[in-house]
């Protein structure tokens, strides 16, 4: 399984600085996360709606295996519209999670 470690300095705030370790998740886990946040048309089976933010947040949490002791990254703060994490940090975490989970460009656009 692929692993990625990143060190984050204080540019996003002191509470987020530290070492983060991401591990690859299984194909089944990734697909269950996508299915959970995607609504399909009952007859045609085509995608009606997807909550891309929730998919991305759950992929980050599923692949995040280690973080600083104060546990600054939670599903709740990834999804929060008022008390969430900084945009740049969210983009960085999303990029690392996609990379470690082996998402293709097409899958990344759709998740």
N, C-alpha and C positions, 0 to 999 in steps of 0.2 A: 504494500500500500504506500502511496505517495504521501510525503510529509513536507510541510513548508513551515519555517520559523521566521517570524519577523520581529524586529525590535522597533518599538515606537517611542520616539522622544516626546518632549513636552509640547510640541507644536499644536496638538489638539487639546491640550490641558494636562495638568499634572496627574489627574486621576486616571488618564488613559495610558500613561507612559509605562513601558515594560515589555516583557516578552510574551508573544502569542504563538501558539503552536496549532497548526491545522493539519488534520489527517483526512485522507480520502474517505468518502463514505461509499457504501455499496450502491449498486445500480438500483436495487429494490428500494432502499431508503430514499434515494433521490426521486424516484418515480412516485413513491407514496406521498412525498412532500408536494410534488407538482399536482398530483391528482386531488389532494386535499383542498387545494386553493384554486382549482379550475372547475368551472361548471360547463357541462356538455348538454347539447340539445338532446332530449330524450329519443327522438326519432332518427335524426341524421347523424348524431354523434359528433357533430362539429362543435368546436369551442365557442361558447356563448360569452364567457367572461373568465378572466384570470386575474387574481390579485398578485401582481408581479412583486410588489413590495414584500408581502407576506412570504412568498416563495423564496425570495432572496434572503430575507431575515432568517427563515428556518434553515436554509442551506448553510448560512454562516454559523448558526448555533450548532447544527449537526456536525459540522466539520471542525469547530473550535474545540480542541481538547485541553489546552492549557492557556491560562491568562493570568495576569497579576493577581496577587492574593486578595485584593479588594474587589475582585470580580466585577469590573466596570461594564462588561458587555453582557446584557441579558436580552431575551426575546422582547420583553416589554419595552426596554429603552430603544431597541432597534425599530420597533413599530410605533413608538410614541411620536405624535405630531407636535407636542409641546415641550416635553422634557427628553427628547431624543438625543442621539449622539451627533457630533458635528458631521456635516455633509462629506467633507474630505475623508474623514475616518471611515464612514460608511462605505464610500466608494472604494477605499483601499481594502477594507475587509471583504467586500463583495468580489473584488478582483482576485484576491488570494484564494477565496473559497472556490470560485469558478475554476481557477487554475489547478488547484489541488484535486478537485473533483472531476477534472477532465472534461468539462463542458465544451462543446464545440462552439464556434461563433454563432451558428444558427440556434443552438439550444440556449446560449447565453442571451440572445435577443429575445427569445420567447419565454425566458424565466426571470 
